Amino acid sequence: MDIKELGVAVIGSGRIGTLRASMAARHPAKKFLIVADKEKDRAEVLRQKTGADLATDNNYEAISHPEVNAVFVSTPEDDHVEAIMQAIELGKPIFVEKPLALRNEDCDAIIDAAEAAGVELVIGYSRRHDRRWMMAKEQIAQGNIGEIIGMQQRVYNTRAQMLEIVKRCLDATPVMDVLTYYVDMACWFMGDIKPVEVVARTHGKVFKEMGYDINEMTWTLITFENGAVVNLGIFYALPARYPTYGQSPRFEILGKDGVILLDVDNKDSVFFTEKGTPHAYVPDHDVNMLFMQTNSSGDWAVGDYWGPIANETRTWLDHLITGAPTGHTTAREGRRTVAVTLAIEEAAKTGKAITLDLK
């Protein structure tokens, strides 16, 4: 890798694209920044906010710009493939928001093209870049809990935030949009040990009564080839004004020689105000009380952005300059996570056990 200065294209100027562009604009190696969105006005607003050099409503124009040598694909989940393929064709390293794609076939096509072109591609599973999860991975890698026998996880959020997700992409179900983070985490912790079977059950009322064909609750059991059993669960319909800004997860890793218990509800960090404070994700949704540090992407504080998305953005840009290794999800890891996540959806829908045959 011989990049000395960064020319960054951010494709998609929504919530996450705005964060990526803001982080890129602040990076000391940034020489050039262009932002794109199919809605030109939104791209222009982001250009002004970040001081980007250019804004466009043409994704290819941004990706192919001669100054660009790094591409963030921050479009909605159902709009990843075209921009990724364009960047691969032009030989430019890519950071794409999770998931890699919504179909296994699209993931395979992307991986084949990237490997043939020698293009590096990573996926933004930002949960990996929270300090707690990184420390858990380090203890596992050091062998301090021994062989993993099982894991237990659950994640909650409010119906108000899930409605914002559905507005962005109707295919972004709680499983495909959120539980996928914890599929990635479980597979990351298990290393080279492959998942082989998925069983799941699902139920929902809240969003169906609102006219959306999604279930807010899904629980799954994933069996790995060494016999380890992983239980993952999601409920994304807590009351609208429940005091969280984002994902409220717990994760327990049970090993032969030790255990790691991660409680990330953040109920020990309570903020209350009679004035009301804006929700970090839901527009026009002030709350009086919140558990601080629950915004899944991170938080603006004392003039900078802190948290998982800031960490994973900065370390990827650093990696492009220095070549230092990072913990980002690789393309093949991302494909595995998509396959397991889709199997959860299928198992939940059919009530059948789904056998996985992963490379």
C-alpha contacts under 8 A as a table, 3 or more apart, distances in Angstrom:
res1	aa1	res2	aa2	distance
1	M	320	L	6.86
1	M	321	I	7.48
1	M	322	T	7.90
1	M	323	G	6.32
2	D	321	I	7.22
3	I	6	L	7.02
3	I	69	N	7.84
3	I	320	L	6.35
3	I	321	I	5.36
4	K	29	A	7.34
4	K	321	I	5.69
5	E	29	A	5.06
5	E	30	K	6.02
5	E	31	K	5.95
5	E	321	I	7.25
6	L	29	A	5.58
6	L	30	K	4.58
6	L	31	K	5.48
6	L	32	F	6.59
6	L	68	V	7.39
6	L	69	N	6.44
6	L	70	A	6.96
6	L	317	L	7.92
6	L	321	I	7.84
7	G	30	K	6.29
7	G	31	K	5.68
7	G	32	F	4.42
7	G	33	L	5.81
7	G	67	E	5.38
7	G	68	V	4.17
7	G	69	N	5.17
7	G	70	A	6.20
8	V	24	A	7.17
8	V	30	K	7.49
8	V	32	F	6.13
8	V	33	L	4.84
8	V	34	I	6.38
8	V	67	E	7.99
8	V	68	V	5.30
8	V	69	N	6.27
8	V	70	A	4.95
8	V	71	V	5.82
8	V	72	F	7.57
9	A	33	L	5.95
9	A	34	I	4.91
9	A	35	V	5.79
9	A	36	A	7.60
9	A	62	A	5.87
9	A	63	I	6.01
9	A	68	V	6.19
9	A	70	A	6.39
9	A	71	V	4.85
9	A	72	F	6.17
10	V	13	S	7.39
10	V	17	G	6.40
10	V	20	R	7.16
10	V	21	A	6.22
10	V	33	L	7.81
10	V	34	I	6.43
10	V	35	V	4.85
10	V	36	A	6.22
10	V	62	A	7.87
10	V	71	V	6.05
10	V	72	F	4.75
10	V	73	V	6.29
10	V	74	S	6.87
11	I	17	G	7.00
11	I	35	V	6.15
11	I	36	A	4.92
11	I	37	D	6.30
11	I	59	N	6.26
11	I	62	A	7.59
11	I	63	I	7.99
11	I	71	V	7.46
11	I	72	F	5.98
11	I	73	V	4.92
11	I	74	S	5.50
11	I	75	T	6.31
11	I	83	A	7.76
12	G	17	G	5.38
12	G	35	V	7.32
12	G	36	A	5.63
12	G	37	D	4.78
12	G	38	K	7.66
12	G	43	A	7.83
12	G	73	V	6.74
12	G	74	S	4.87
12	G	75	T	4.61
12	G	76	P	7.91
13	S	16	I	7.40
13	S	17	G	4.65
13	S	18	T	5.45
13	S	35	V	6.92
13	S	36	A	6.38
13	S	37	D	5.51
13	S	42	R	6.39
13	S	43	A	5.65
13	S	46	L	6.62
13	S	74	S	7.38
13	S	75	T	7.74
14	G	17	G	5.21
14	G	18	T	5.83
14	G	42	R	7.82
14	G	74	S	7.74
14	G	75	T	7.71
15	R	18	T	5.31
15	R	19	L	6.62
16	I	19	L	5.04
16	I	20	R	6.22
16	I	74	S	6.45
17	G	20	R	5.03
17	G	21	A	6.03
17	G	72	F	7.86
17	G	73	V	7.96
17	G	74	S	5.12
17	G	75	T	7.57
18	T	21	A	5.20
18	T	22	S	6.05
18	T	46	L	6.58
19	L	22	S	5.04
19	L	23	M	6.16
19	L	309	I	7.83
19	L	310	A	7.88
20	R	23	M	5.21
20	R	24	A	6.08
20	R	72	F	7.48
20	R	309	I	7.99
20	R	310	A	7.97
20	R	313	T	6.61
21	A	24	A	5.02
21	A	25	A	5.98
21	A	33	L	7.82
21	A	35	V	7.39
21	A	46	L	8.00
21	A	50	T	6.81
22	S	25	A	5.18
22	S	26	R	6.52
22	S	50	T	5.65
23	M	26	R	5.29
23	M	27	H	6.44
23	M	305	Y	7.89
23	M	310	A	6.78
23	M	313	T	6.79
23	M	314	R	6.92
24	A	27	H	5.22
24	A	30	K	6.67
24	A	33	L	7.65
24	A	313	T	7.69
24	A	314	R	7.66
24	A	317	L	7.71
25	A	30	K	6.45
25	A	33	L	6.96
25	A	50	T	6.24
25	A	51	G	7.30
25	A	52	A	7.13
26	R	30	K	7.38
27	H	30	K	5.43
27	H	314	R	7.39
27	H	317	L	7.79
29	A	321	I	7.83
30	K	33	L	7.40
32	F	52	A	7.38
32	F	53	D	6.45
32	F	67	E	6.62
32	F	68	V	7.23
33	L	52	A	4.95
33	L	53	D	5.50
33	L	54	L	6.95
33	L	68	V	7.75
34	I	47	R	7.60
34	I	52	A	5.69
34	I	53	D	5.74
34	I	54	L	4.76
34	I	55	A	5.72
34	I	56	T	7.83
34	I	62	A	6.23
35	V	43	A	5.98
35	V	46	L	7.22
35	V	47	R	6.50
35	V	52	A	6.97
35	V	54	L	6.48
35	V	55	A	4.92
35	V	56	T	6.55
35	V	62	A	6.97
36	A	40	K	7.49
36	A	43	A	5.40
36	A	55	A	5.65
36	A	56	T	4.84
36	A	57	D	5.43
36	A	58	N	6.53
36	A	59	N	5.79
36	A	62	A	6.48
37	D	40	K	5.90
37	D	42	R	6.69
37	D	43	A	5.26
37	D	56	T	6.60
37	D	57	D	4.91
37	D	58	N	7.11
37	D	59	N	6.97
38	K	57	D	4.63
38	K	58	N	6.73
38	K	59	N	7.67
39	E	42	R	5.55
39	E	43	A	6.68
39	E	57	D	6.08
40	K	43	A	5.12
40	K	44	E	6.15
40	K	55	A	7.50
40	K	56	T	6.05
40	K	57	D	4.80
41	D	44	E	5.02
41	D	45	V	6.21
42	R	45	V	5.13
42	R	46	L	6.35
43	A	46	L	5.11
43	A	47	R	6.15
43	A	55	A	5.51
43	A	56	T	6.45
43	A	57	D	7.14
44	E	47	R	4.91
44	E	48	Q	6.30
44	E	55	A	5.47
44	E	56	T	7.51
45	V	48	Q	5.26
45	V	49	K	6.17
46	L	49	K	4.90
46	L	50	T	6.04
46	L	52	A	7.73
46	L	55	A	8.00
47	R	50	T	5.43
47	R	51	G	5.51
47	R	52	A	4.66
47	R	53	D	7.09
47	R	54	L	6.59
47	R	55	A	5.90
48	Q	51	G	5.25
48	Q	52	A	6.80
49	K	52	A	7.91
52	A	55	A	7.40
56	T	59	N	7.29
56	T	61	E	7.41
56	T	62	A	6.99
58	N	61	E	5.32
58	N	62	A	6.72
59	N	62	A	5.27
59	N	63	I	6.27
59	N	83	A	6.92
60	Y	63	I	5.00
60	Y	64	S	5.77
60	Y	83	A	7.27
60	Y	86	Q	6.92
61	E	64	S	5.40
61	E	65	H	6.02
62	A	65	H	5.37
62	A	68	V	7.74
63	I	68	V	6.69
63	I	71	V	6.73
63	I	83	A	7.91
63	I	86	Q	7.30
63	I	87	A	6.20
64	S	68	V	7.01
64	S	87	A	7.61
64	S	90	L	6.97
65	H	68	V	5.48
66	P	69	N	7.97
68	V	71	V	7.47
69	N	92	K	5.63
69	N	93	P	7.03
70	A	92	K	5.80
70	A	93	P	5.29
70	A	94	I	6.21
71	V	87	A	7.15
71	V	92	K	6.82
71	V	93	P	6.28
71	V	94	I	4.90
71	V	95	F	6.23
72	F	94	I	5.95
72	F	95	F	4.81
72	F	96	V	5.80
72	F	97	E	7.94
73	V	80	H	6.75
73	V	83	A	6.79
73	V	84	I	6.97
73	V	94	I	7.22
73	V	95	F	6.18
73	V	96	V	4.60
73	V	97	E	6.38
74	S	80	H	7.83
74	S	96	V	6.27
74	S	97	E	5.59
75	T	79	D	5.91
75	T	80	H	6.16
75	T	97	E	7.67
76	P	79	D	5.47
76	P	80	H	6.92
76	P	168	R	6.62
76	P	169	C	6.39
77	E	80	H	5.97
77	E	97	E	7.74
77	E	98	K	7.34
77	E	99	P	6.74
77	E	101	A	6.63
77	E	102	L	6.99
77	E	169	C	6.90
77	E	171	D	7.87
77	E	172	A	7.13
78	D	81	V	7.89
78	D	101	A	7.03
78	D	102	L	6.57
78	D	169	C	7.06
78	D	171	D	7.35
79	D	82	E	6.97
79	D	83	A	7.85
80	H	83	A	5.95
80	H	84	I	6.23
80	H	96	V	7.56
80	H	100	L	7.32
80	H	101	A	6.39
81	V	84	I	5.21
81	V	85	M	6.10
81	V	101	A	6.75
81	V	106	D	7.15
81	V	110	I	7.52
82	E	85	M	5.24
82	E	86	Q	6.22
83	A	86	Q	5.07
83	A	87	A	6.28
84	I	87	A	5.22
84	I	88	I	6.19
84	I	94	I	7.17
84	I	96	V	7.70
84	I	110	I	7.48
85	M	88	I	5.01
85	M	89	E	6.09
85	M	110	I	6.75
85	M	113	A	7.61
86	Q	89	E	5.16
86	Q	90	L	6.41
87	A	90	L	5.11
87	A	91	G	6.18
87	A	92	K	5.37
87	A	93	P	7.33
87	A	94	I	7.02
88	I	91	G	4.94
88	I	92	K	5.98
88	I	93	P	7.46
88	I	94	I	7.85
88	I	113	A	6.94
88	I	114	A	5.87
88	I	117	A	6.87
88	I	119	V	6.17
89	E	92	K	7.89
89	E	117	A	7.44
91	G	117	A	6.69
91	G	118	G	7.57
91	G	119	V	5.79
92	K	119	V	6.44
92	K	120	E	7.82
93	P	119	V	5.68
93	P	120	E	5.00
93	P	121	L	5.91
94	I	119	V	7.80
94	I	120	E	6.42
94	I	121	L	4.74
94	I	122	V	6.43
95	F	121	L	5.91
95	F	122	V	5.04
95	F	123	I	5.75
95	F	124	G	6.84
96	V	99	P	7.96
96	V	100	L	6.69
96	V	121	L	7.53
96	V	122	V	6.41
96	V	123	I	4.95
96	V	124	G	6.01
97	E	100	L	6.92
97	E	123	I	5.63
97	E	124	G	4.63
97	E	125	Y	7.29
98	K	101	A	7.69
98	K	123	I	5.67
98	K	124	G	5.24
98	K	125	Y	5.83
98	K	177	D	7.93
99	P	102	L	6.92
99	P	123	I	7.11
99	P	124	G	7.84
99	P	125	Y	7.89
99	P	176	M	7.71
99	P	177	D	7.63
99	P	180	T	7.52
99	P	334	G	6.96
99	P	338	V	6.63
100	L	107	C	6.46
100	L	123	I	6.40
100	L	331	A	7.51
100	L	334	G	6.03
100	L	335	R	6.86
100	L	338	V	7.30
101	A	104	N	7.44
101	A	106	D	6.22
101	A	107	C	5.81
101	A	338	V	7.40
102	L	106	D	7.39
102	L	107	C	7.94
102	L	338	V	7.15
103	R	106	D	5.36
103	R	107	C	6.50
103	R	338	V	7.49
103	R	342	L	7.98
104	N	107	C	5.06
104	N	108	D	6.22
104	N	335	R	7.02
104	N	338	V	6.83
104	N	339	A	6.22
105	E	108	D	5.13
105	E	109	A	6.28
106	D	109	A	5.10
106	D	110	I	6.19
107	C	110	I	5.15
107	C	111	I	6.16
107	C	335	R	5.79
108	D	111	I	5.17
108	D	112	D	6.04
108	D	335	R	7.42
109	A	112	D	5.21
109	A	113	A	6.16
110	I	113	A	5.22
110	I	114	A	6.04
111	I	114	A	5.07
111	I	115	E	5.96
111	I	331	A	6.42
111	I	332	R	7.14
112	D	115	E	5.37
112	D	116	A	6.05
113	A	116	A	5.18
113	A	117	A	6.13
114	A	117	A	5.17
114	A	118	G	5.83
114	A	119	V	4.96
114	A	120	E	6.93
114	A	121	L	7.33
115	E	118	G	4.94
115	E	119	V	6.36
116	A	119	V	7.91
121	L	330	T	6.57
121	L	331	A	5.88
122	V	328	H	6.14
122	V	329	T	5.55
122	V	330	T	4.82
122	V	331	A	5.75
123	I	328	H	6.70
123	I	329	T	5.25
123	I	330	T	6.38
123	I	331	A	6.82
123	I	334	G	6.58
124	G	312	E	7.42
124	G	328	H	7.12
124	G	329	T	6.99
125	Y	128	R	6.25
125	Y	181	Y	5.97
125	Y	184	D	7.35
125	Y	328	H	7.41
125	Y	329	T	6.65
126	S	129	H	5.38
126	S	130	D	7.27
126	S	181	Y	7.82
126	S	297	S	7.26
126	S	308	P	5.39
126	S	309	I	5.65
126	S	312	E	6.46
127	R	130	D	5.62
127	R	133	W	7.13
127	R	181	Y	6.52
127	R	185	M	7.61
127	R	296	S	7.85
127	R	308	P	6.39
128	R	133	W	5.71
128	R	134	M	6.20
128	R	185	M	6.82
128	R	308	P	7.58
128	R	327	G	7.30
128	R	328	H	7.49
129	H	133	W	6.91
129	H	134	M	6.32
129	H	307	G	7.90
129	H	308	P	4.82
129	H	309	I	7.36
129	H	311	N	6.08
129	H	312	E	5.87
129	H	327	G	7.70
130	D	133	W	5.63
130	D	134	M	6.40
130	D	307	G	6.65
130	D	308	P	4.90
130	D	311	N	7.80
131	R	134	M	5.13
131	R	135	M	6.15
132	R	135	M	5.21
132	R	136	A	6.27
132	R	262	L	7.41
133	W	136	A	4.99
133	W	137	K	6.24
134	M	137	K	5.14
134	M	138	E	6.28
135	M	138	E	5.02
135	M	139	Q	6.32
136	A	139	Q	5.26
136	A	140	I	6.27
136	A	260	I	6.93
137	K	140	I	5.12
137	K	141	A	6.03
137	K	188	W	7.91
137	K	189	F	6.10
138	E	141	A	5.02
138	E	142	Q	6.17
139	Q	142	Q	5.13
139	Q	143	G	6.46
139	Q	144	N	5.56
139	Q	145	I	7.14
140	I	143	G	5.15
140	I	144	N	5.97
140	I	145	I	6.14
140	I	146	G	7.33
140	I	189	F	7.08
141	A	144	N	7.70
143	G	146	G	5.11
143	G	147	E	7.73
144	N	257	D	7.01
144	N	258	G	6.75
145	I	148	I	7.34
145	I	254	L	7.73
145	I	255	G	5.05
145	I	256	K	6.29
145	I	257	D	4.59
145	I	258	G	3.91
145	I	259	V	5.99
145	I	260	I	7.97
146	G	255	G	5.50
146	G	256	K	5.14
146	G	257	D	4.93
146	G	258	G	6.68
147	E	255	G	5.39
147	E	256	K	5.38
147	E	257	D	7.44
148	I	151	M	7.83
148	I	190	M	7.30
148	I	228	A	6.69
148	I	253	I	7.10
148	I	254	L	5.87
148	I	255	G	4.16
148	I	256	K	6.33
149	I	227	G	7.49
149	I	228	A	4.71
149	I	229	V	6.82
149	I	254	L	5.80
149	I	255	G	5.27
149	I	256	K	6.49
150	G	228	A	5.02
150	G	229	V	4.76
150	G	230	V	5.34
150	G	231	N	7.96
150	G	253	I	6.39
150	G	254	L	5.26
150	G	255	G	7.01
151	M	186	A	7.70
151	M	229	V	6.63
151	M	230	V	4.59
151	M	231	N	6.12
151	M	251	F	7.32
151	M	252	E	5.48
151	M	253	I	4.62
151	M	254	L	5.80
152	Q	230	V	6.01
152	Q	231	N	4.87
152	Q	232	L	6.17
152	Q	251	F	5.82
152	Q	252	E	5.04
152	Q	253	I	6.73
153	Q	182	Y	7.75
153	Q	231	N	6.15
153	Q	232	L	4.81
153	Q	233	G	6.15
153	Q	249	P	7.21
153	Q	250	R	5.50
153	Q	251	F	4.39
153	Q	252	E	6.27
154	R	232	L	5.77
154	R	233	G	4.47
154	R	234	I	5.56
154	R	235	F	7.96
154	R	249	P	5.60
154	R	250	R	5.57
154	R	251	F	6.82
155	V	179	L	7.70
155	V	233	G	6.42
155	V	234	I	4.94
155	V	235	F	6.48
155	V	236	Y	7.88
155	V	247	Q	6.25
155	V	248	S	5.37
155	V	249	P	4.07
155	V	250	R	6.52
156	Y	234	I	5.97
156	Y	235	F	4.97
156	Y	236	Y	5.37
156	Y	237	A	7.65
156	Y	238	L	7.16
156	Y	247	Q	5.90
156	Y	248	S	5.08
156	Y	249	P	6.37
157	N	161	Q	7.12
157	N	162	M	7.61
157	N	235	F	6.81
157	N	236	Y	4.71
157	N	237	A	6.29
157	N	238	L	5.85
157	N	244	T	7.06
157	N	246	G	5.99
157	N	247	Q	5.36
157	N	248	S	6.22
158	T	161	Q	5.53
158	T	162	M	6.56
158	T	236	Y	5.59
158	T	237	A	4.82
158	T	238	L	4.23
158	T	239	P	5.69
158	T	240	A	5.29
158	T	241	R	7.33
158	T	242	Y	6.53
158	T	244	T	7.54
158	T	246	G	7.82
159	R	162	M	4.99
159	R	163	L	6.15
159	R	236	Y	5.93
159	R	237	A	4.03
159	R	238	L	5.70
159	R	239	P	6.27
159	R	240	A	5.39
160	A	163	L	5.32
160	A	164	E	6.74
160	A	237	A	7.78
160	A	239	P	7.79
160	A	240	A	4.88
160	A	241	R	7.74
160	A	282	V	6.92
161	Q	164	E	5.17
161	Q	165	I	6.53
161	Q	240	A	7.81
161	Q	246	G	7.49
161	Q	281	Y	6.79
161	Q	282	V	6.06
162	M	165	I	5.01
162	M	166	V	6.28
162	M	174	P	7.50
162	M	236	Y	6.48
162	M	237	A	7.35
163	L	166	V	5.12
163	L	167	K	6.22
164	E	167	K	5.15
164	E	168	R	6.56
164	E	281	Y	7.90
164	E	282	V	6.63
165	I	168	R	5.24
165	I	169	C	6.56
165	I	172	A	6.70
166	V	169	C	5.14
166	V	170	L	4.99
166	V	171	D	7.45
166	V	172	A	6.06
166	V	173	T	7.19
167	K	170	L	6.63
168	R	172	A	7.92
169	C	172	A	5.35
170	L	173	T	7.21
171	D	176	M	7.62
172	A	175	V	7.74
172	A	176	M	5.54
172	A	177	D	5.02
173	T	176	M	5.13
173	T	177	D	5.69
173	T	178	V	7.85
173	T	214	I	6.40
173	T	215	N	7.79
174	P	177	D	5.32
174	P	178	V	5.37
174	P	179	L	6.44
174	P	215	N	7.64
174	P	216	E	6.42
174	P	217	M	7.89
174	P	234	I	7.28
174	P	235	F	7.93
174	P	236	Y	6.65
175	V	178	V	5.58
175	V	179	L	4.61
175	V	180	T	6.15
175	V	218	T	7.35
175	V	234	I	7.46
175	V	341	T	6.94
175	V	344	I	7.79
175	V	345	E	7.13
176	M	179	L	6.39
176	M	180	T	5.64
176	M	341	T	6.42
176	M	342	L	7.53
177	D	180	T	6.23
177	D	181	Y	7.87
178	V	181	Y	5.68
178	V	182	Y	7.64
179	L	182	Y	5.37
179	L	183	V	6.42
179	L	232	L	7.66
179	L	233	G	7.37
179	L	234	I	6.50
179	L	341	T	7.72
180	T	183	V	4.91
180	T	184	D	6.16
180	T	337	T	6.80
180	T	338	V	7.42
180	T	341	T	5.87
181	Y	184	D	5.19
181	Y	185	M	6.25
182	Y	185	M	4.66
182	Y	186	A	5.97
182	Y	232	L	7.36
183	V	186	A	5.20
183	V	187	C	6.19
183	V	232	L	7.76
183	V	337	T	6.07
183	V	340	V	7.22
183	V	341	T	6.93
184	D	187	C	5.28
184	D	188	W	5.99
184	D	333	E	7.74
184	D	334	G	7.47
184	D	337	T	5.45
185	M	188	W	4.99
185	M	189	F	6.15
186	A	189	F	5.18
186	A	190	M	6.21
186	A	230	V	7.55
187	C	190	M	4.98
187	C	191	G	6.22
187	C	193	I	7.87
187	C	194	K	7.56
187	C	195	P	7.64
187	C	337	T	7.56
188	W	191	G	5.25
190	M	193	I	5.60
190	M	194	K	7.68
191	G	194	K	7.92
193	I	224	F	6.65
193	I	225	E	6.31
193	I	226	N	6.96
194	K	224	F	5.54
194	K	225	E	5.67
194	K	358	L	7.34
195	P	222	I	6.64
195	P	223	T	5.77
195	P	224	F	4.02
195	P	225	E	6.01
195	P	340	V	7.81
195	P	356	L	6.91
195	P	358	L	7.90
196	V	222	I	7.51
196	V	223	T	5.86
196	V	224	F	5.32
196	V	225	E	5.84
196	V	355	T	5.87
196	V	356	L	4.72
196	V	357	D	6.62
196	V	358	L	7.83
197	E	222	I	5.76
197	E	223	T	5.20
197	E	224	F	7.07
197	E	353	A	6.75
197	E	354	I	5.60
197	E	355	T	4.55
197	E	356	L	5.55
198	V	220	T	6.98
198	V	221	L	5.85
198	V	222	I	4.66
198	V	223	T	6.53
198	V	340	V	7.56
198	V	343	A	6.50
198	V	344	I	6.27
198	V	347	A	6.80
198	V	353	A	5.66
198	V	354	I	5.12
198	V	355	T	6.55
198	V	356	L	7.59
199	V	220	T	5.58
199	V	221	L	5.22
199	V	222	I	6.56
199	V	344	I	6.87
199	V	347	A	5.60
199	V	348	A	7.28
199	V	351	G	7.55
199	V	352	K	6.69
199	V	353	A	4.75
199	V	354	I	6.50
200	A	218	T	7.00
200	A	219	W	5.62
200	A	220	T	4.06
200	A	221	L	6.27
200	A	344	I	5.91
200	A	345	E	7.75
200	A	347	A	5.18
200	A	348	A	4.60
200	A	351	G	6.87
200	A	352	K	7.92
200	A	353	A	7.65
201	R	218	T	5.75
201	R	219	W	5.52
201	R	220	T	6.42
201	R	347	A	7.21
201	R	348	A	4.59
201	R	349	K	7.71
201	R	351	G	6.69
202	T	215	N	6.64
202	T	216	E	7.96
202	T	217	M	5.62
202	T	218	T	4.20
202	T	219	W	6.40
202	T	348	A	5.44
202	T	349	K	7.51
203	H	215	N	5.46
203	H	216	E	6.76
203	H	217	M	5.38
203	H	218	T	6.49
204	G	207	F	7.07
204	G	208	K	7.00
204	G	214	I	7.07
204	G	215	N	4.05
204	G	216	E	5.14
204	G	217	M	6.00
205	K	208	K	5.29
205	K	209	E	6.06
205	K	215	N	6.93
205	K	216	E	7.55
206	V	209	E	5.45
206	V	210	M	6.73
206	V	215	N	7.96
206	V	216	E	7.28
206	V	237	A	6.95
207	F	210	M	4.88
207	F	211	G	6.37
207	F	212	Y	5.28
207	F	213	D	7.07
207	F	214	I	6.35
207	F	215	N	6.89
207	F	216	E	7.13
208	K	211	G	4.97
208	K	212	Y	4.91
208	K	213	D	5.55
208	K	214	I	6.48
208	K	215	N	7.40
209	E	212	Y	7.41
215	N	218	T	7.34
216	E	234	I	7.46
216	E	235	F	5.46
216	E	236	Y	5.12
216	E	237	A	5.98
217	M	233	G	7.52
217	M	234	I	5.49
217	M	235	F	4.41
217	M	236	Y	6.64
218	T	233	G	5.76
218	T	234	I	5.48
218	T	235	F	6.85
218	T	348	A	7.37
219	W	231	N	7.29
219	W	232	L	5.87
219	W	233	G	4.23
219	W	234	I	6.46
220	T	231	N	5.70
220	T	232	L	5.35
220	T	233	G	6.25
220	T	344	I	6.73
221	L	229	V	6.65
221	L	230	V	5.60
221	L	231	N	4.63
221	L	232	L	6.57
222	I	229	V	5.76
222	I	230	V	5.05
222	I	231	N	6.47
222	I	232	L	7.97
223	T	227	G	6.17
223	T	228	A	5.84
223	T	229	V	4.66
223	T	230	V	6.37
224	F	227	G	5.35
224	F	228	A	5.24
224	F	229	V	6.43
224	F	230	V	7.99
225	E	228	A	7.27
235	F	238	L	7.44
237	A	240	A	7.66
238	L	242	Y	6.52
239	P	242	Y	5.40
241	R	287	V	6.56
242	Y	290	L	7.76
243	P	287	V	7.36
243	P	289	M	5.53
243	P	290	L	3.98
243	P	291	F	5.78
244	T	247	Q	7.47
244	T	248	S	7.26
244	T	290	L	5.43
244	T	291	F	5.49
244	T	292	M	7.66
244	T	294	T	5.81
244	T	295	N	7.41
245	Y	279	H	6.51
245	Y	280	A	6.09
245	Y	281	Y	6.96
245	Y	290	L	7.09
245	Y	291	F	7.42
245	Y	292	M	7.78
245	Y	293	Q	7.93
245	Y	294	T	5.17
245	Y	295	N	4.59
245	Y	296	S	7.44
246	G	281	Y	7.78
246	G	294	T	5.29
246	G	295	N	4.61
246	G	296	S	5.22
247	Q	294	T	6.36
247	Q	295	N	7.01
247	Q	296	S	5.76
248	S	264	V	6.04
248	S	265	D	4.60
248	S	266	N	7.62
248	S	294	T	6.62
249	P	263	D	6.76
249	P	264	V	5.30
249	P	265	D	5.88
250	R	261	L	7.75
250	R	262	L	5.58
250	R	263	D	4.67
250	R	264	V	5.64
250	R	265	D	7.07
251	F	261	L	6.16
251	F	262	L	5.08
251	F	263	D	6.69
252	E	259	V	7.38
252	E	260	I	5.75
252	E	261	L	4.52
252	E	262	L	6.05
253	I	259	V	5.63
253	I	260	I	5.08
253	I	261	L	6.47
254	L	258	G	6.67
254	L	259	V	4.77
254	L	260	I	6.74
255	G	258	G	5.07
255	G	259	V	5.56
263	D	266	N	7.51
264	V	294	T	7.92
265	D	291	F	7.78
265	D	294	T	7.13
266	N	269	S	5.67
266	N	270	V	8.00
266	N	291	F	5.79
266	N	292	M	6.66
266	N	293	Q	6.68
266	N	294	T	6.50
267	K	270	V	6.37
267	K	291	F	5.62
268	D	291	F	7.48
269	S	291	F	5.42
269	S	292	M	5.26
269	S	293	Q	7.56
270	V	289	M	7.16
270	V	290	L	5.93
270	V	291	F	4.73
270	V	292	M	6.00
271	F	289	M	5.54
271	F	290	L	5.37
271	F	291	F	6.29
271	F	292	M	6.53
272	F	288	N	5.53
272	F	289	M	4.27
272	F	290	L	6.62
273	T	276	G	5.64
273	T	277	T	7.27
273	T	288	N	5.16
273	T	289	M	6.47
274	E	288	N	5.99
275	K	288	N	7.08
276	G	286	D	5.51
276	G	287	V	5.23
276	G	288	N	4.60
276	G	289	M	7.90
277	T	286	D	5.07
277	T	287	V	5.44
277	T	288	N	6.28
278	P	283	P	7.60
278	P	284	D	7.07
278	P	285	H	6.09
278	P	286	D	4.32
278	P	287	V	6.44
279	H	282	V	5.49
279	H	283	P	6.77
279	H	284	D	7.62
279	H	285	H	5.62
279	H	286	D	5.53
279	H	287	V	6.55
280	A	283	P	7.88
280	A	295	N	6.91
282	V	285	H	5.80
287	V	290	L	7.17
291	F	294	T	6.11
292	M	295	N	7.56
293	Q	296	S	7.68
293	Q	298	G	7.11
293	Q	299	D	7.37
294	T	298	G	7.97
295	N	298	G	5.47
295	N	299	D	6.76
296	S	307	G	7.97
296	S	308	P	7.35
297	S	307	G	6.22
297	S	308	P	5.58
297	S	309	I	5.07
297	S	310	A	7.67
298	G	305	Y	6.83
298	G	306	W	5.35
298	G	307	G	3.97
298	G	308	P	5.89
298	G	309	I	6.38
298	G	310	A	7.07
299	D	305	Y	5.58
299	D	306	W	5.35
299	D	307	G	6.41
300	W	303	G	6.78
300	W	304	D	5.56
300	W	305	Y	4.39
300	W	306	W	6.30
301	A	304	D	5.59
301	A	305	Y	6.28
301	A	306	W	7.21
305	Y	310	A	6.16
306	W	309	I	7.85
306	W	310	A	5.69
306	W	311	N	7.40
307	G	310	A	5.42
307	G	311	N	6.10
308	P	311	N	5.02
308	P	312	E	6.12
309	I	312	E	5.22
309	I	313	T	5.95
310	A	313	T	5.25
310	A	314	R	6.05
311	N	314	R	5.39
311	N	315	T	6.04
312	E	315	T	5.26
312	E	316	W	6.10
312	E	328	H	7.33
313	T	316	W	5.36
313	T	317	L	6.34
314	R	317	L	5.22
314	R	318	D	6.01
315	T	318	D	4.87
315	T	319	H	5.92
315	T	326	T	6.91
316	W	319	H	4.89
316	W	320	L	6.34
316	W	326	T	7.26
316	W	328	H	7.87
317	L	320	L	5.20
317	L	321	I	6.65
318	D	321	I	5.28
318	D	322	T	6.00
318	D	323	G	7.63
318	D	324	A	7.47
319	H	322	T	5.16
319	H	323	G	4.69
319	H	324	A	5.03
319	H	325	P	6.63
319	H	326	T	7.12
320	L	323	G	5.73
329	T	333	E	5.91
329	T	334	G	6.13
330	T	333	E	5.11
330	T	334	G	6.00
331	A	334	G	4.98
331	A	335	R	6.18
332	R	335	R	4.98
332	R	336	R	6.31
333	E	336	R	5.12
333	E	337	T	6.30
334	G	337	T	5.05
334	G	338	V	6.24
335	R	338	V	5.13
335	R	339	A	6.23
336	R	339	A	5.11
336	R	340	V	6.30
336	R	358	L	7.00
337	T	340	V	5.20
337	T	341	T	6.02
338	V	341	T	5.03
338	V	342	L	6.01
339	A	342	L	5.28
339	A	343	A	6.14
340	V	343	A	4.94
340	V	344	I	6.26
340	V	356	L	7.65
341	T	344	I	5.09
341	T	345	E	6.53
342	L	345	E	5.07
342	L	346	E	6.24
343	A	346	E	4.97
343	A	347	A	5.92
343	A	354	I	6.30
343	A	356	L	7.89
344	I	347	A	5.11
344	I	348	A	5.98
345	E	348	A	5.19
345	E	349	K	6.13
346	E	349	K	5.08
346	E	350	T	6.01
346	E	351	G	7.99
346	E	354	I	7.60
347	A	350	T	5.29
347	A	351	G	5.29
347	A	352	K	5.24
347	A	353	A	5.91
347	A	354	I	6.03
348	A	351	G	5.44
348	A	352	K	7.60
